[in-house]
Amino acid sequence: MPIKEINLFHQHGRQFVPDLRTASLPAIFRGRPLLDASILPEEAVRVKQLCPTGAFGTGDAPGTVGDTGCYIDLGACVFCRECEFALPDKIRFTNDHRLATNIRAELIVRQGEDRRITLDESRIRKEIRILFRNALKLRQVSAAGDNATEMELNAAGNVNFDMGRYGIEFVASPRHADGIVITGPVSANMAAALQICYDATPEPRIIILAGTNAISGGIFAGSPALHREFTEIYPADLYVPGNPPHPLTFINGILDLLGKP
Ligand code: SF4
């Protein structure tokens, strides 16, 4: 082989992530946040006013009762870092990319907490692990997505991340799929198409909400242009936060759901 090509290979290094389960991201990545226990109530109120999506809150979060202090709801957070800029000594986004879970309330990161976000094993439907553990075909539905999450999902299948090594692939037709991955805030215009796609997917089918927009509507939450009844009627098997989610967040979330080591 010519010397020039050999040198090029050396410069490029490895083109794939050898182990997706242990791969870490650089410190610049915005992953699971930490809210210091010393955040004062008046500081929390100030930050709350800055947050563009209502992800930063005080007291009870969606799905929780009797809580005090402040929190960030990763299902609504767009990772803009405005809260971190406002209180740089007390709010910090770590590079922990393992953010996916099957419990909506698990996406609430409370003040003073420093714990990994995980799945509740008891809530995973048995048939998911029996049928899809070694091969999972997914149909992606962009329900008014902005192509950000869609691009990251594409990247999950490229040579770097190569989720196909686990038998996880996107397919063109819902009739060939084991589940759907929804991106985007679900506009009224896409509501019927989403339902048709879901109905066309054979049972048992799984639902994955990928990205902040799909989980909560993101910055579009409350817009009359949205029609999110689908996400209220059908419980999600997996929530994958991020705006957009990183391929490692998506892939590791699915592997956790499937019970892969
Ligand atoms: S990073 Fe998240 S919680 Fe903080 S201000 Fe932005 S949207 Fe709100």
Boltz pocket constraint, residues with backbone or C-beta under 6 A from the ligand:
constraints:
  - pocket:
      binder: B
      contacts: [[A, 47], [A, 50], [A, 51], [A, 52], [A, 53], [A, 54], [A, 55], [A, 56], [A, 72], [A, 73], [A, 76], [A, 77], [A, 78], [A, 79], [A, 80], [A, 81], [A, 82], [A, 83], [A, 84]]
      max_distance: 6.0
